[in-house]
Amino acid sequence: MKEQTLGIVMNGVTGRMGTNQHLIRSVLAIRAQGGVRLANGGTVIPDPVLVGRNPDKLRALAQAHGVARYTTDLAAALRDPSNRIYFDAQTTDRRAAGVREAIAARKAIYCEKPTAADTATAVALYRECRAAGLKNGVVQDKLWLPGLRKLRSLIDSGFFGRILSVRGEFGYWVFEGDMQPAQRPSWNYRREDGGGMAIDMLCHWRYVVDNLFGGVASVSCLCATHIPERWDEQKKPYACTADDAAYVMMLTDKGLIVRFDSSWCTRVRRDDLLTLQVDGTKGSAVAGLRDCWTQGAGETPRAVWNPDIEQPIRFLDGWRRMPDDPTHDNAFKVQWELFLRHVAGDEPFRWTLLEGAKGVQLAEKGLESWKRRAWVEVGAIDEATPPGL
């Protein structure tokens, strides 16, 4: 069986997500397990080159994890013919330029979301890849979370009967940075640097809804900047110009009502940082990142409103935890393996930059809804969508 090494230009992986989820838990984990087996019996071994703007951070990251190659010269990394994939985990405002440089170098493109700061650019990037005949993809990691995979299995089995509504809650308290260090970078709270809850999380909710509950047809969104001032990495105060919470309702083409509350200004009293409750005529389920709890129609307690007495029903006790599936691996790693098989073995991969553009579109439509205080239609984006939208 033939073994091949595949070079990956990893741009922007000194950040939290790039380091932890993409480099350590995906690419290096795949390398440590001996690569990825292809359908033709061969094996592909990823060989990353770390690219960024800070040579000291790159050197420290490379040395800490046994990565031989790193550089601040993106053009040089792209000229190397052994590097066949360009991966972008930079801040959103830098992404389009990096991707276009890689397209010109004729590399396969794989990047984090949002794929661009606006829908027109996101669609253009997909079309430029397609015109150049380049394989391309966008990270849509939540589709492979164990909790959502369990939820998918319930949907496919008909457990819910007719699905009525979906409610998602996401977020936690991000410290302002004065008394305790913030858990997220300061650029997340500056719109001029590509920050904002809507542009960040509505890209996720688009692919979750599209893949589980039907295409998003319309959206109503209210955003807020609840915390007007935070402290950056140098402990200096700065004004927050981006939204730190987004409260969204969506209607799918199947007539389902889907609501997502996303906030960096909420304290968690639920099973996980993300929970998704699906209610149907025959049963309900609540999925988190890893677990999923169910309650069938025959297990549903008879609730009666009576505020004058202590609640006699222990509602949390009426749910069953679904068993774990040992085949469920790290969600980012699973998609990386699929993309490596796509590039090295021509195996199918449907999560293209076109899917990424749909996420950017929902974020834009959500922001438009907030500005107009109105429901906004979400039109189809497909191969026939006119340039410039």
Long-range contacts (C-beta under 8 A, 24 or more apart in sequence): 1-41, 1-42, 1-43, 2-41, 2-42, 2-43, 3-35, 3-42, 3-43, 3-44, 3-45, 4-42, 4-43, 4-44, 4-45, 4-344, 5-44, 5-45, 5-46, 5-47, 5-82, 6-44, 6-45, 6-46, 6-47, 6-84, 6-85, 6-340, 6-343, 6-344, 7-47, 7-48, 7-49, 7-80, 7-82, 7-83, 7-84, 7-85, 8-46, 8-47, 8-48, 8-49, 8-83, 8-84, 8-85, 8-86, 8-87, 9-49, 9-51, 9-74, 9-77, 9-78, 9-83, 9-85, 9-86, 9-87, 9-102, 9-107, 10-48, 10-49, 10-50, 10-51, 10-87, 10-89, 11-51, 11-52, 11-74, 11-86, 11-87, 11-88, 11-89, 11-90, 11-98, 12-51, 12-52, 12-88, 12-89, 12-90, 12-91, 12-94, 12-98, 13-50, 13-51, 13-52, 13-61, 13-87, 13-89, 14-50, 14-52, 14-54, 14-57, 14-58, 14-61, 15-89, 15-185, 16-185, 17-89, 17-112, 18-89, 18-112, 19-61, 21-141, 21-330, 21-332, 22-87, 22-89, 22-112, 22-332, 22-336, 23-48, 23-50, 23-61, 23-65, 23-67, 24-65, 25-330, 25-332, 25-333, 26-330, 26-332, 26-333, 26-336, 27-336, 28-65, 28-66, 28-67, 29-330, 29-333, 30-333, 30-336, 30-337, 30-340, 36-337, 36-340, 36-341, 36-344, 38-341, 38-344, 38-345, 38-347, 39-341, 39-345, 39-347, 40-345, 42-344, 42-345, 44-340, 44-341, 44-344, 44-345, 46-336, 46-340, 47-82, 49-77, 49-80, 49-83, 51-77, 74-98, 74-101, 75-101, 78-102, 78-105, 78-107, 79-105, 83-107, 84-108, 84-343, 85-109, 85-110, 85-339, 85-340, 85-343, 86-110, 86-111, 87-111, 88-112, 91-187, 91-193, 91-194, 92-116, 92-117, 92-194, 92-199, 93-117, 93-193, 93-194, 96-121, 96-125, 99-125, 100-125, 100-128, 103-128, 103-129, 103-132, 103-134, 106-132, 106-134, 107-134, 108-134, 108-135, 108-136, 108-343, 109-134, 109-135, 109-136, 109-137, 109-353, 110-136, 110-137, 110-138, 110-139, 110-339, 111-137, 111-138, 111-139, 111-353, 111-356, 112-138, 112-139, 113-138, 113-139, 113-140, 113-203, 113-204, 113-356, 113-359, 113-360, 114-199, 114-200, 114-203, 114-356, 114-359, 114-360, 114-363, 115-353, 115-356, 115-357, 115-359, 115-360, 116-357, 116-360, 117-194, 117-199, 117-360, 118-360, 118-364, 119-357, 119-360, 119-361, 119-364, 119-381, 119-389, 120-388, 120-389, 122-353, 122-356, 122-357, 122-360, 122-361, 123-354, 123-357, 123-381, 123-385, 123-387, 123-389, 124-387, 125-353, 125-357, 126-352, 126-353, 126-354, 126-356, 126-357, 127-387, 129-352, 129-353, 135-342, 135-343, 135-349, 136-352, 136-353, 137-335, 137-339, 137-342, 137-349, 137-351, 137-352, 137-353, 138-351, 138-352, 138-353, 138-355, 138-356, 138-359, 139-332, 139-335, 140-204, 140-207, 140-335, 140-351, 140-355, 141-331, 141-332, 141-335, 142-204, 142-207, 142-208, 142-274, 142-331, 143-207, 143-208, 143-211, 143-331, 143-335, 143-351, 144-328, 144-329, 144-331, 144-332, 144-334, 144-335, 145-289, 145-290, 145-331, 146-289, 146-290, 146-291, 146-324, 146-325, 146-328, 146-331, 147-272, 147-276, 147-287, 147-288, 147-289, 147-290, 147-291, 147-292, 148-208, 148-212, 148-276, 148-287, 149-325, 149-328, 150-287, 150-291, 150-292, 150-322, 150-325, 151-212, 151-276, 151-278, 151-285, 151-287, 151-292, 152-212, 154-278, 154-283, 154-285, 154-292, 154-294, 155-212, 155-278, 158-282, 159-280, 159-282, 159-283, 159-285, 159-294, 159-296, 160-278, 160-279, 160-280, 160-281, 160-282, 160-283, 160-284, 160-285, 161-280, 161-281, 161-282, 161-283, 161-297, 162-280, 162-281, 162-282, 163-213, 163-256, 163-278, 163-279, 163-280, 164-256, 164-257, 164-279, 164-280, 164-281, 165-256, 165-257, 165-258, 165-259, 165-278, 165-279, 166-209, 166-213, 166-256, 166-257, 166-258, 166-259, 166-276, 166-277, 166-278, 166-279, 167-258, 167-259, 167-260, 167-276, 167-277, 167-279, 168-205, 168-208, 168-258, 168-259, 168-260, 168-261, 168-274, 168-275, 168-276, 168-277, 169-260, 169-261, 169-270, 169-274, 169-275, 170-201, 170-260, 170-261, 170-262, 170-263, 170-273, 170-274, 170-275, 171-245, 171-261, 171-262, 171-263, 171-264, 171-265, 171-266, 171-268, 171-273, 172-264, 172-266, 172-267, 172-268, 172-273, 173-264, 173-265, 173-266, 173-267, 173-268, 174-244, 174-264, 174-265, 176-227, 176-229, 176-230, 176-231, 177-230, 177-231, 177-232, 177-235, 178-230, 178-231, 178-235, 178-237, 182-230, 182-231, 184-264, 185-233, 186-230, 186-231, 186-232, 186-233, 186-238, 188-242, 188-264, 189-227, 189-230, 189-238, 189-240, 189-241, 189-242, 189-244, 190-238, 190-240, 190-241, 190-242, 191-241, 191-242, 191-243, 192-241, 195-241, 195-242, 196-223, 196-242, 196-243, 197-223, 197-242, 197-243, 197-244, 197-245, 197-246, 197-262, 197-263, 197-264, 198-223, 198-243, 198-246, 198-363, 198-366, 198-367, 198-370, 199-360, 199-363, 199-367, 201-246, 201-260, 201-262, 202-246, 202-248, 202-359, 202-362, 202-363, 202-366, 203-356, 203-359, 203-360, 203-362, 203-363, 204-359, 205-248, 205-250, 205-258, 205-260, 205-262, 205-362, 206-358, 206-359, 206-361, 206-362, 206-363, 207-351, 207-355, 207-358, 207-359, 208-276, 209-250, 209-252, 209-258, 210-358, 213-252, 213-254, 213-256, 213-258, 214-252, 214-253, 214-254, 214-256, 215-252, 215-253, 215-380, 216-250, 216-251, 216-252, 216-253, 216-258, 216-362, 216-378, 217-250, 217-251, 217-252, 217-253, 217-377, 217-378, 218-250, 218-251, 218-375, 218-376, 218-377, 218-378, 219-248, 219-249, 219-250, 219-251, 219-362, 219-365, 219-366, 219-369, 219-375, 219-376, 219-378, 220-248, 220-249, 220-250, 220-369, 220-374, 220-375, 220-376, 221-246, 221-247, 221-248, 221-249, 221-365, 221-366, 221-367, 221-369, 221-370, 222-246, 222-247, 222-248, 222-370, 223-247, 223-366, 223-367, 223-370, 226-263, 226-265, 227-264, 227-265, 246-366, 248-366, 286-319, 290-324, 291-321, 291-322, 292-321, 292-322, 293-319, 293-320, 293-321, 293-322, 294-319, 294-320, 294-322, 295-319, 295-320, 354-381, 354-382, 354-383, 357-381
